[in-house]
Amino acid sequence: MSDNLFSPVPPSADEVYTELLARPGVRIERIVSTGQASPPGFWYDQPEAEWVLLLAGEALLRFEDEPQPRRLRAGDFVDIASHRRHRVEWTDPLQPTIWLAVFYSAA
């Protein structure tokens, strides 16, 4: 990947994860979704916290402890505490959804 968050990725049936930076206690990834969602019944339950920014596209992010999913659009961000169960309900199949995810150790 070049040094541009909006660089295109080759078409894929899967989400594309690119690690941009990794240091002790922090990892930054670019994730490109093209209509993918979490499998039925699957919940992320991560040991690290995650701050995520939606750079392009749209998504529905669901938290186990909230009754409705959150609609995210370009510019929206959310801080997800470690072990807060969440899932991606939907990403826009008509355009790439580009996420910037910062995983960090919650102190």
Secondary structure in CASP SS format (residue, H / E / C, confidence):
PFRMAT SS
TARGET T0000
AUTHOR 0000-0000-0000
METHOD secondary structure of the structure
MODEL  1
M C 1.00
S C 1.00
D C 1.00
N C 1.00
L C 1.00
F C 1.00
S C 1.00
P C 1.00
V C 1.00
P C 1.00
P C 1.00
S C 1.00
A C 1.00
D C 1.00
E C 1.00
V E 1.00
Y E 1.00
T E 1.00
E E 1.00
L E 1.00
L E 1.00
A E 1.00
R E 1.00
P C 1.00
G C 1.00
V E 1.00
R E 1.00
I E 1.00
E E 1.00
R E 1.00
I E 1.00
V E 1.00
S E 1.00
T C 1.00
G C 1.00
Q C 1.00
A C 1.00
S C 1.00
P C 1.00
P C 1.00
G C 1.00
F C 1.00
W C 1.00
Y E 1.00
D C 1.00
Q C 1.00
P C 1.00
E C 1.00
A E 1.00
E E 1.00
W E 1.00
V E 1.00
L E 1.00
L E 1.00
L E 1.00
A E 1.00
G C 1.00
E E 1.00
A E 1.00
L E 1.00
L E 1.00
R E 1.00
F E 1.00
E C 1.00
D C 1.00
E C 1.00
P C 1.00
Q C 1.00
P C 1.00
R E 1.00
R E 1.00
L E 1.00
R E 1.00
A C 1.00
G C 1.00
D C 1.00
F E 1.00
V E 1.00
D E 1.00
I E 1.00
A C 1.00
S C 1.00
H C 1.00
R C 1.00
R C 1.00
H E 1.00
R E 1.00
V E 1.00
E E 1.00
W E 1.00
T E 1.00
D C 1.00
P C 1.00
L C 1.00
Q C 1.00
P C 1.00
T E 1.00
I E 1.00
W E 1.00
L E 1.00
A E 1.00
V E 1.00
F E 1.00
Y E 1.00
S C 1.00
A C 1.00
A C 1.00
END
